[in-house]
Amino acid sequence: MTLLADRPAVVEEGSDHEHGAGPSGFLKWVTSTDHKVIGKNYTVTAVIFFLLAGAMAMLIRAQLANPDSTLLSQHTYNEMFTMHGSLMIYLFVGPVAFGGLANYIVPLQIGAPDMAFPRLNALSYWLYLGGGSLMMLGFLTTGSAADFGWVAYAPLSNSINTPGAGPDLWIVALILTGFSAIFTGVNLVTTIYYLRAPGMTMFRMPIFTWNMLVTGILILIAFPVFTSALVLLWCDRHLGAHIFEVSGGGVPVLWQDLFWFFGHPEVYILALPFFGIVTDVIAVFSRKPIFGYRGMVFATMSIAALSTSVWAHHMFTTGVVLLPFFSLMSYLIAVPTGIKFFNWIGTMWRGSVKFDTPMLFAIGFLVTFLLGGVSGILLASPPVDFATHDTYFVVAHFHSVVMSLVMAAFAGFFFWYPKMTGRMLREGLGKATFWLMLVGANVTFLPQYLLGLKGMPRRIAEYAASDGFTTLNRISSAGSVLLFLSVAIFLVNVVVSWWKPIPAGDNPWDASSLEWATSSPPPHHNFLKIPPIRSQRPVWDYNHPEDRIIEHAKARPGGFVASGGVGTVLLADVNVDGEDTLETRDPDR
Amino acid sequence: MKIESYVLLFVGFFFGLVGLVYWLWSHEDAGSVMLLGTFLLGSVPGFYYLWWSRRMRPRPSDDPDATLEDGAGVVGAFPGSSIWPFVLGLGATFVALAFVFGAWTLGVGLFLAVAALVGVVYESRRGGLV
């Protein structure tokens, strides 16, 4: 009764070219509605945007390495930090999580054959690619790309202060990606609600899937506000709507309200998927079930809910927000986040921890996120925020947070790359990536806290030698070189894995959730069979029959699900004796 | 289906409470309206699911003791590969361009989008490409 040996031979031909009709090559890329292909497309596209945005960051750091630097003009510098932020936030960290990894992994983790709406899923990707391309197109216009910062505050973003096609392209691009995200949110929630395998109750789902459910709901709360605010901004710029302009009776600060009602949940739309990755990775490499599973779920939901009621803590200095309310709610977020930290440590506690690359990245996430998170608690206090607002202290805070998420993303890449490609990444190169990234991230961003406390403002292209910012900026720029090297080594790692593959097998990490029950990469419609789901760790229970099943111990014997056919999913029961009962149905009937 | 409804009702409950407190405390319009919208986003589908979950038999995916045989049968029809999402995405991108550079791409975009919509509907009627 081994999971791996029992696979019937039919499967081999079933996996890739079922019914002989599937297109291949370029046509496959353009026409596929398979969540795995779309997930890979998303991941690769997002990583390309990551590299572009990283190159912009290197230019920014090169500019700031010297006082009175003339490497970039002020105008180019504005474009650089705007596009760096926009690409990273809108086109990399979010889409790589909910479009890339979640798209690929969530249906596998719940035993589903695909996402609930495969063609909508494909449309999400094309809107995302179209939007991303339009945003980059700004660099080719006669004016410039968008240069009003990734937050596009009114009145800077009106047609007088930032005229031209570049900012307009930025606006319509984000409307497209906004719709893309909303569709993905709908798809994720529906998939998780309706396509779980029998026995996969809500409280047996892996934490990553739980977090993606909450992220999906959060997308539905946040993105419509932003997308409609962008439409209003476009109307302001082209139709003279005066919604955000004082001259026509509008209210500029309304833009900040609308933007941050999206913007703060967006931070958690970015963060929650990575919390999920880290939770699963830590549990797998500690060889223990997750400590405090329900606490984790509740913490995720609380973080998501609170994150939507703290938007105006970005607006303390506008003087028109209810300081005590937003300050209190911001402090409260520390409680569920603290529960998460406690549970992460509790999961590792007395486990047999293995320090493979994904685990290292997960621990790197814990350390870096703690630094970013604690400085966030400082900023929740209005007096501290008044002093540090729009200084490098804030820059350092959110870069610590986001870099920790990037580390969690790398934990996810290293963890699931074998599942997605059937090849292992090299451990040695992976560890080099990790150490360079951990050291690089902290060398880059810790000095920026000090710069902020010394009074260096955000978004300035130049500073004078007499300001005393030079040394710390040089340290920060040196750190960014380490980050550059770490990403370069990761790319080498990917190339090496294609050049000289090490086959991964179905379950290289001895992991516990359902995606590891199928082959690597999984066949079309994902599962030829599924082990019985009797706990949060169905694959572990199956592979380690000596262990006690922790939930619902009265497991019934036997039972696999097989799937096949492109139009219709067939389910089969293969009982322990290997006797098959198949129910088939003609897809056209 | 119960847990699913509780998740959404949690959203409705939380934002109902927070929205009320926020409105009474601040009398600020924009935020209160957005919180009201979020309250509806959670509570409307949440109550629908709750209402529905009491009238249906638990699905195999709600039942901790369900075996895989309980879920045997057709899960659903999943369309095979389709060109139309790409065409629709391309059309939407061209339409978006029209809002930046003026009208000529609007025609191209709308043509592609309408073609894609027709294509998707036609494809569904035939039961998908496969």
Interface residues (C-beta under 8 A of the other chain):
Chain A: H19 A21 G22 P23 K28 V30 T31 S32 T33 D34 A112 P113 D114 A116 P118 R119 L120 A122 L123 Y125 W126 L127 L129 G130 G131 S133 L134 A165 D168 L169 V172 A173 I175 L176 F179 Y193 L195 R196 A197 P198 G199 M200 T201 M202 F203 R204 L213 V214 I217 L220 I221 V225 W234 H238 L254 D257 L258 F261 M301 A305 T308 S309 W311 A312 V321 L322 F325 M329 H525 I530 P532 I533 E551 H552 K554 R556 G558 G559 F560 V561 S563 V566 G567 T568 V569 L570 L571 A572 D573 E583 R585 P587 D588
Chain B: I3 E4 V7 L8 F10 V11 F14 F15 V18 V21 Y22 W25 S26 E28 A30 G31 M34 L35 T38 L41 G42 P60 S61 D62 D63 P64 D65 A66 T67 L68 E69 D70 G71 A72 G73 V74 V75 G76 A77 F78 P79 G80 S81 S82 I83 W84 P85 F86 L88 G89 L90 A92 T93 A96 L97 F99 V100 F101 V120 G127 G128 L129 V130
